[in-house]
């Protein structure tokens, strides 16, 4: 029994069995994020149909966008390397399989409402950057507002004062010691990672495979030291008829390279629903996670007969086989209201509301990763 296993046994939580009843709202994270759960549930308990599902998602996710849940959703919070806050969001309806999304949205606060506008008023699935902003303002009538706050400006100033470290640039001269802009390293001097990283990656057993080191891991380790660490909100709504919809909204990763769009607005990555089967949503290192279409794969797992818990664990495990240091999690619900969640190197929490329980229920997920806990444990917190 190694040290991690011993620690795992010590923090073992008995697995929770979920009482399923519809309608159900399931979303990532807890604390202020539960306001989104409650808001969405209030809507979906009074409504059915596509309008009801999308209203529940939109109003629930708007709650977090406007309350800046965890500092990682909505305006303020994480800015990119140039100091600008941009937003990624999507909505997907399980009945029609319609999707609307925005990536790198600038100067508009309610990104998920713009995503719904893309779904309802275009034949496209994803609009990005300044053009998405123009669509929101010129076609949908959204107000143009700065997404910066004194806190986000201060946080950016501290990062710049610290030499812009860590950052997401690689193989540029001085990118590990000073601020952008950078000059490409001369050919022949490019490195994919430090010797120590390469040694660790070697343990994956795929010599040809050199996963990219992500500062998200470093940033995440710092956050894990704090009592409340949060991330993107991803939500799955199952209405009284068992019909599904999902949505995600985030300001993405702090100090991301300008122009970077994460996993959140990508269908099958940020979230995914399949009629008659279930839906999943993801949080974590989107640059890694989007390479695996994790939400779609977990839903496909459920379609093949897995319980939501089993499907969530399977997909998280698949990512970890390639990227043992990745940090992320997935929450899943089936069309009957069954729930599951799994995380890797991340103290994930999530919340649910349904008629089966009194008010919002909060759960914590013991990471499947070797660092803490025992595979698959989900404990009710409140
Ligand atoms: C992203 N998945 O943009 C998101 C990160 C996250 O707040 O969960 N952050 O990669």
Boltz pocket constraint, residues with backbone or C-beta under 6 A from the ligand:
constraints:
  - pocket:
      binder: B
      contacts: [[A, 72], [A, 88], [A, 230], [A, 231], [A, 232], [A, 250], [A, 251], [A, 252], [A, 253], [A, 261], [A, 262], [A, 263], [A, 264], [A, 282], [A, 283], [A, 284], [A, 285], [A, 286], [A, 287]]
      max_distance: 6.0
